[in-house]
Amino acid sequence: MMLRSVLMMLCLLVAAPVLADVSVDELLARDDAPEGVVFEIIGSEDALPDLIPQVRREITALRDRWPGLEIAVVSHGSEQFALMRGEAAVYTKMHREVQQLVSDEDVPVHVCGTHAEWRGVTAEQFPDYVDVAAAGPAQINDYRALGYELVVVSD
């Protein structure tokens, strides 16, 4: 567990200078479509119900401009725990919106397995429409390696 924590911190430190983020407005001002866009969501425990609608609006704006644009969402802060199966009754609307992102809009939604593990939460405690990545920052780096632009969303 300690080694995993150290590796996660090293991953964040190494990636930080490379991962300059952009705003959706900056992307929309460009003439050419980006290769893809990855939304990084990180916030307080109760932030996700407010942030998901914002991300959906931004996805709509991007897809209105460039239909078929590849987009992904990665949540890796305390907010990710609102996506657990047991929270679906509390955050019904948000869970429905995330489900629609995945099924109707072909936008994968990932959470951080490492952060979940730190809290004693297993991958099985998240619904099938949420992908539990080994590590949120590594998942973002994978998208960046494919040429995706990073949009950071926080509360």
C-alpha positions in Angstrom: 0.0 0.0 0.0 2.8 2.4 0.9 4.6 1.6 -2.4 1.4 2.3 -4.4 1.0 5.7 -2.6 4.6 6.6 -3.4 4.2 5.5 -7.1 1.0 7.6 -7.4 2.7 10.7 -6.0 5.6 10.2 -8.4 3.2 9.8 -11.3 1.5 13.1 -10.3 4.9 14.9 -10.0 6.3 13.6 -13.3 3.1 14.3 -15.2 2.3 17.8 -13.8 4.6 19.9 -16.0 3.5 18.1 -19.1 -0.3 18.2 -18.6 -1.2 21.8 -19.3 -5.0 22.0 -19.3 -7.2 24.1 -21.6 -10.7 25.4 -21.3 -13.6 24.3 -23.5 -13.9 27.9 -24.7 -10.3 27.7 -25.9 -11.0 24.5 -27.7 -14.1 25.9 -29.4 -12.1 28.9 -30.6 -9.8 26.7 -32.6 -10.3 26.0 -36.3 -9.5 22.3 -36.0 -10.9 19.6 -33.8 -8.7 18.2 -31.1 -7.8 14.5 -31.3 -10.0 14.0 -28.3 -10.8 15.6 -24.9 -10.5 14.2 -21.5 -12.3 15.9 -18.6 -10.5 15.5 -15.3 -13.0 16.0 -12.4 -11.6 16.5 -8.9 -13.4 18.0 -6.1 -15.0 17.8 -2.7 -17.2 14.8 -1.7 -20.5 16.5 -2.7 -19.3 18.2 -5.9 -20.1 15.6 -8.5 -23.9 16.3 -8.7 -23.1 19.9 -9.7 -20.1 19.1 -11.9 -21.6 16.3 -14.1 -24.3 18.7 -15.6 -21.5 21.2 -16.3 -19.4 18.5 -18.0 -22.5 17.4 -20.0 -23.1 20.9 -21.3 -19.5 21.2 -22.3 -19.6 17.9 -24.1 -22.7 19.0 -26.0 -20.9 22.2 -27.0 -17.9 20.3 -28.2 -19.9 17.7 -30.1 -22.1 20.4 -31.7 -18.9 21.9 -33.1 -17.3 18.5 -33.9 -19.7 15.6 -34.1 -18.0 12.3 -33.2 -15.3 14.0 -31.2 -13.7 11.4 -28.8 -14.4 12.4 -25.2 -13.7 10.7 -21.8 -14.3 11.7 -18.2 -12.0 10.8 -15.3 -13.0 11.4 -11.7 -10.3 10.7 -9.1 -11.0 12.9 -6.0 -13.3 12.4 -3.1 -16.2 13.2 -5.4 -15.9 9.9 -7.2 -17.5 8.1 -4.3 -20.9 9.6 -5.2 -20.8 7.2 -8.2 -20.9 4.1 -6.0 -23.9 1.8 -6.3 -25.0 2.6 -2.8 -25.2 6.3 -3.6 -27.5 5.8 -6.6 -30.6 6.4 -4.5 -29.2 9.6 -3.1 -27.8 11.0 -6.4 -30.4 9.5 -8.7 -30.3 12.3 -11.3 -26.5 12.3 -11.5 -26.3 8.5 -11.8 -28.8 8.7 -14.7 -26.8 11.5 -16.4 -23.6 9.4 -16.1 -25.3 6.4 -17.4 -26.5 8.4 -20.4 -23.0 9.8 -21.0 -21.8 6.2 -21.3 -24.6 4.6 -23.2 -26.1 7.4 -25.3 -23.1 9.6 -25.9 -20.3 7.0 -26.0 -18.3 8.8 -23.3 -16.4 6.5 -20.9 -16.5 7.6 -17.3 -13.6 6.4 -15.1 -12.9 6.5 -11.4 -9.6 5.9 -9.6 -9.2 2.4 -8.3 -6.2 3.5 -6.1 -8.2 6.2 -4.3 -11.1 3.7 -3.9 -8.8 1.1 -2.5 -7.4 3.7 0.0 -11.0 4.0 1.3 -11.6 0.3 1.4 -13.9 0.5 -1.7 -13.8 -2.3 -4.3 -14.5 -2.0 -8.0 -17.6 -4.1 -7.5 -19.1 -1.2 -5.4 -19.4 0.9 -8.6 -22.1 0.3 -11.2 -21.2 -1.4 -14.5 -21.4 1.9 -16.4 -18.5 3.3 -14.4 -15.0 2.0 -15.3 -12.7 1.6 -12.3 -9.2 2.5 -13.7 -6.1 1.3 -11.8 -5.2 5.0 -11.2 -7.0 8.1 -12.3 -3.9 10.2 -13.1 -2.5 7.2 -15.2 -5.8 7.0 -17.1 -5.5 10.7 -17.9 -1.9 10.2 -19.1 -3.1 7.4 -21.3 -5.6 9.7 -23.0 -3.0 12.4 -23.2 -0.6 10.0 -25.0 -3.4 9.5 -27.6 -3.4 13.3 -28.2 -6.4 14.2 -26.1 -6.6 17.7 -24.6 -7.1 18.0 -20.9 -10.0 20.0 -19.4 -9.9 20.2 -15.6 -13.2 20.6 -13.8 -13.3 21.3 -10.1 -15.5 22.9 -7.5 
